[in-house]
Amino acid sequence: MVRVRAMPVLVACRGCERDTAAWQVALELDRRGAGEAVRPGAAADKVRSRYPVYVIEGCAEACGKRWLAASGVEPVASFVLDPGRGLEQQVEELSAVVSRA
């Protein structure tokens, strides 16, 4: 039996000095095949038509989640990166969560 799962959309925030880290994490997850990385404003139609949607935030300002709300999309989960921890460890943790979708 072949099991097909939806390809999650990984929305990386945009708008502050920590958005580069969020984009790097989203791109790494994309490279691993865990989801498709997008930036706010770039693919509103894709985000509205796909599920599940996850948000990767660089800080607690939640600009990615706000953009989704303005686009009429509720994410499955929103993750805020911890600047005090290495990105690789956070990528591993997010990969485990997103892969269960």
C-alpha positions, 0 to 999 in steps of 0.5 A: 500500500502506498501512503500519500501525505500532503506536502506542508507549507513552511511560512518563514517570517519576514520583517526583522533582523531574525527573519534570515534565521527563519528563512534558513530553517525553512529552506533546510526543511524544504531541502530535506523534503519536509515541506515547501518553504515560502515567504509572506507575500510571495505565495498567498494563493498557494498558502490558501490552497494547501494544508497543513501550514506551519509558521517559522518565526524568527522572533515573538513579533509573529509577523508570519502568523499575522500575514497568514491571518490577513490572508485568511489562513490558520496555521497548524502550528507556529514555531518561534526560533530561540536565538540562544540555541543552534539552528541545526538542533531546531531544524531537527526538532521542527523536522520531527514535528512537520514530518508527522503531519 
